């Protein structure tokens, strides 16, 4: 499970610069991948061998014009704080302590969460006087950094990592498939979980998940064990606030990280929204098994072409999930709910599929013969060898002459050839491109 680090602070103190410093080069999706909505709210990072998720909360101003507290922005900060394992509070070393800093510090002290205080814009480490006043915030030793120049950010990450919760292993029966039910608020996640658990299945236990609102239910059907993770419990007091929709993403992160297969719920009445793409995009980047579940199908006025039109919309809006099966259900009436576990089993099997190296290279050779790679300034891509190095998702290393010659469009062509020959339905495929030196070739 990846810990969550929330970066909070006033506008213009360098939060986004620090966010990019932590996560630079960690984006799993390349820039020209079609259909992915890029959300700079969250990204994965790694330090000392431990992966974690970084949340950029945006600028928090507790006092607006006339000294009136901006309730919505304060609630936004509180939502991030509640979901985080570690809070990174960033202040401006040149500007000194502001009333907003003091108000934020008071909120953070009451959170009972580990708080790391970073004093940014300290380019001259000989001038330590700039950080002394920040001891007055009562958040422990301030750490001087320069996010723009990367100075002392390694020491900062060391302190953050020291506050991560232990990475505990789950005690589950062998071959248990973990299913995360994700989506926007009010798309029917709880109703679907209740329907799945309520149809002649043995529920072994209900235990609190790692997120405040997540419940893990271990159950059995036909001799197979499953854990279903429900992230639906949005707190009523926050429902009317704008940040609630934005931070429903955060509530899905941990459920996704702990899962094998994700049920991405979409409201048939709303169609695919930007928020749906943000949530689904994280699961795609994480390489999870994916099933797109369109709920409330019973409530939609339909004709004989409705399902085909909806299929096209989903495929256009979520082109990055071209491999995910689509299922139309009603959690209220139970329509097609009984097919979900059957598809979950199939996707879990596809995630764990292994192909021999000999067969992989046969398919690559055939693909190269049918459609050779395009040339770039007289240079043509050569693929010498491919081998599978992992599952969940299936991972392949391609040894090539010049990695930069492998354009995304040709990589997609190779992916399609793999799917045509081997399946891999419902799961992402990861290609790792490595240059093969001349003496190796």
N, C-alpha and C positions, 0 to 999 in steps of 0.2 A: 504494500500500500504506500502511495506517495504522500508524504506530508504536504500541507498547504501553507505557503508563506504569503501573507497579505502585506503589501507595501502601502502604507498610509502616510499622509502628510498634506501640507498646504499646496496650492498650485505653485509651480515654478521653483520647487526646491530640488528638482532633479530626479523625481521618482521614475519617470519613463526612461531616462538615461540609464539609471541603475537597473531597471527592469530589462532593458536591452543588453546591458553589460552581463547580467546573469544568464540570459537566455540566448545570447547571440550564437547563431549557427545551429540552434537546437530545433528549428522548425522542421517537422517531418515532411511537410508538403512543399514541393518546389513551387516557384512563383507562377509558372504557367499551367498549373493544374486547373482544369476547368471546373466550374461549379462550386468552388469552395469559398464560403464567406470568411474572410480573415478577420478575426476578432482579437485585437491587441489586449483584451482584458486579461487573458491567461495564456501561459506557455509553460512547457516543461523545461527543467534545468537539471544539472547534475553537479554534485560536489562531493569529493572524497568517496566516490563509488555509490552514492545514494541519490536516487532521482527524487525530485520534488517538483511541485507545481507552484508557480509564482503568479500572484494575482495583483494587477495594477488597479487600484481603486479610483484613480483620478484625483483631482484636487479637492481637498476637503476644507471648506470654509464654514466655520461655526457661526461667524458673525457677518451678516450682510449689511446693507446700507441701513443706517439708523440703529445698529446694534441688535437687530432682530435675528434670532437663531433660525437658520434655514433647516426646517425640520426634515425635509426629504433627503438632503445631503447628509445630515447627521444619521438618519436611518440607514442610508447607503453604507456609511462607515461601520455602523453597528452590525449590519448583515455580514460584511466582510470579516469583521472581528470574530463574530460568532462561529464562522465556518473555518477559521484559520487554526493551525497548530502553533504557528509562530507569527508574531506581528513585528514587522520591520517599520519603525517610525523614523521618517526622514525629516530632518530640519535643515535650515539654511544657516551655515556657519557665519556667513558674511552679514546676514540681516539680523542675526540674534533672535532671541525669544519673542514671539508675537502672542497676542491674546488667543489666536487660533491654536498655536502650539500648546499653550497652557490648558485650553479647553480639551484638546485632543488627549493630552497627557492624563488629565483627570479621568476621561473615559477609559483610557487604556489601563490605568491602574485598577479600575473596578472590574476589568474583564477576566481577571484570574488566568490570563494567558501569558506565556513567556513573551516579553517585549524586548527587542534589541533596538537601541537608539543609535542612529547613524547621523553624524554631523557632516553634511555635504559641503562641497565647494571650499575645502581646505587644501589648497594647492601648495601652501608653504607650511611644512610640518615644523619649522622652527618657531612659528608663531602659535604656540599652544594656548595662548591666552584666549583665542577665539572659541575654544570648546568649554572653558571652565564654567561659564554661566549656565550651560545646559545641565549641569548637575542639579540645578534648582528644579528641574522637571520631575525629579524623584523617580527616575526610571533606570537607575544604575549608571554604570560607567559609559559615557558617550564615546563612540568610536569615530575618530576623524577619518574622512574619506574624500576622494575626488572621483565621482562617478564618471565625469567627462574624460579623465585621464587614466582611470582604472587604479588609482593609487589606494592601497590598503584595502581594496575590495576582497582580496583573498582572506585577510584576517577577519573581515566582516563575515564572510561566508563560513569561516571556521566557527565563529560564535553562534551563528544561526543554526549550523548543523548540530552543535552541542545541545541545542534545545529541541531537536526532533524527538518525537515519541519513538519507543523501541519498535523495530520492524519484526513484529510477532507473526509466526506461522499459524495458519488456521488448522484446527483439528477437525477434519472432515473425512467422511468415508472415501475410500479410493474411487477414482473416476467420477467424483461429484462434479456436475456441470453447474457453474455459477451464472445466473441470469440476472442482468440489471434491467429494470424497467425505467426508462428515462423519457423525458419530454417536458413540454411547457406545463405550467400550472393548469389544472382543470381540463386536461385532455383525457382523463379517465384512467390514470395509472393505478390508483387504489382500487377502483372497481375491477380492473383487469386482474390484479393480483388476487383479490378476494374470489373472483370467479375461478381462477386457476386452482387456488388452494381449496375451494369448496366443493369440488366435484369428485367425490369418492377417492380422495387421496389421503394418505397417512401423513399428517403434519407431525414431524418429530419435535421441532422446537421453534419458538419465536424468540429471538435475542436481539437486543439493541445493536444496531450497526455502528460503524465508526463515525458516521455523521449523525447529528442530533435527531434528524427526522427520518433516518433510514432504519428499516426493520428487515432483518435477515430471517427468512423462513426456510428451514431445512425440511424437505418432504420427499416422499418416495412414490413412484408410480411404475408398475410393471417391473419391479426389481431394480429400477434405476434411481439414483439419488440426485437431487437438485437442491440448490439454494437459490431462492428468488429474493432480490433486493429491491425494496420499494422505497423510492425517494420522494413520495408524493406529499409528505406532510408539511405543507406550507403554513406558516403561522398566520392566524386570522388577522392579527393586528397589523401585519405588513402587507396585506393583500391589495390594498388600494394604492399603495405607493409605487411610483415608477421604478425604483430600484429592484422591486421584487421580481419583475419579469427579467431584468438583466441578471440578477444573481441566481435565478433558477439554474443557470449554467453551472455555477459553483456547486450547487447541491447535487448535480449529476456527476461531478468529476470523480469523487471517491467511489461511487457505485460502479462507474465505468472501469476504474483502475482495478477493482477487486473482481471484475466479472470475466467470464469467458465469452459469453454471447450476450448481445445487447438487443433488447426490444425497443426500437425507436418509435414511440407513439406519435401519430399525427392526427389531428382533429379533422374529420372528413368535412365538417361544415366550414372550417377556416382555410383548408388547403395548406400548402407548405408555406411557412412564414420564415422570416429572417432568423428568428430565434430558434426555430427547428434546425436550420442549417448550421447555426453555431454549435448547438448541442451535438448534433450528429457528426459534425466535423471533428470534434474532439475524439469521439469514439473511433472514427475512421483513422485519425492520426495515431491512435493508440493501437491500431491493428486488431481490434476486437472483431469477433463474429457479429454480423449485422443482419437484423431482420426488420424491415420497415412495416409497422403495423398501423393500418389506418382504422381508427376507432370511430364509433358513432355512425357506422355505415347505414344502420337502420333508420337514422333520422334524416338522411339525405334523399331528396326527391330524385328519382333515377329513371333513366330509359335504358334501352339495350346498348347504348354507346357510352354510358357514364363511366364504367370501370376503365374502358380503354382511354377515355379522355383523362381520367385521374392518373392512370399509369404514365401517360405522356408528360403530364405536369410534374409528377414526382421525378421522372427520369431527367427532365430538363432542369428542374430546380436543384436537384441533388445528383448531378452528373457524376460526382466523385463516388457515389454509392451505386454505380452501375451494376455491381456484382451482387447486390443485396436483394433477396426475394421480397416481394410485397404481398401482404396478407390483409384482406379486408374483413373486419370483425365488428361485432357489437358486444362490448363488455356488459352492457345492460341486459341484453337478451341471451347472451351466450353464443351468438351466431359465429361459427367457425373457431371459437376459442379452443375447442378440442384439437385443432390442427397445430396449435402453437408448439407444443412439446415435441411433436413429430418433426417439425421443421428445425427446432432447436437441436435435436439429436443429429439431424443431417448436417447442419452447419458446423456443429462441434466436431463431427467426423471429418469434414472437409478441412477444418483448421489444422487437424493433426495428420493430414495426408503427407506421406513421404514418397518421393519418386527417385528411382535409381539414377545415378550420375550418367550411365550409358544412355538411358532413355531420354534424359534431359538434353543431352548433347545431340541426339538424333533429331529432336524437335527443333533445336536451335539451327542445326545445319539445314533442315528443310525450310525453316522460316527465312533464312538468309538466301537460299536459292530462289525461293518464290518472289521475295521482295528484298532486294539488296538494300543496305543502308544508303541514304543519299550522301553525296560528296559535299565537302565544305572546303572551298578554295583548293580543290585538287586532292584533298585528303579524304579517304574513306575509312569509316569505322570497321575494325576487324574484331570479331568476338572469337577468342581462342578456346574458351572453356567455360562451362557453367557447372556449379554444384550446389546442392541444397545444404544449408547449415543450420536450419531450425524450423520449428513449427509454432503455431499460435502467435502470429500468423506465419505462413510458409515464407521462409527467407532464402534467397538465392544470391550467390556471389557470381558476378560475371567478370571474367578477366578479359580486358580489352587493350587495344593499342593506345588509344587516346580517350579517356573518359569524357572529355568535353565534346567529343563528336557524337555521343549518344544523346540525341535530342529527345525531348519528352514524347513527341508523337511516335517515334520509333520504339521507345520503351513501352508505350501503350500497345503498339502492335505486337511486341513480344509477349506482353502480358496476355493479350487476347489469344495468342497461339497456345500459351500454357493452359488457359482456361478451356480452349477448344479440345485439347488433347487429354487433360487431366481432371478438369472439373474446377475445384477450388471455389465452388459456389458459396456465397455468403461470407467470404473472408477476403480481406485485403491480401495482396501479394507484395512483398518487399524485395526490391532489387538493390544489392550493394555492388557498386561499380568500382573495380580496382584495376589499376594499370599494371599490365604484365610487362616486365622489363625484357629487353631484347635477348639477353642471355637465357632467360627463362623460356621465351618463345622458341 
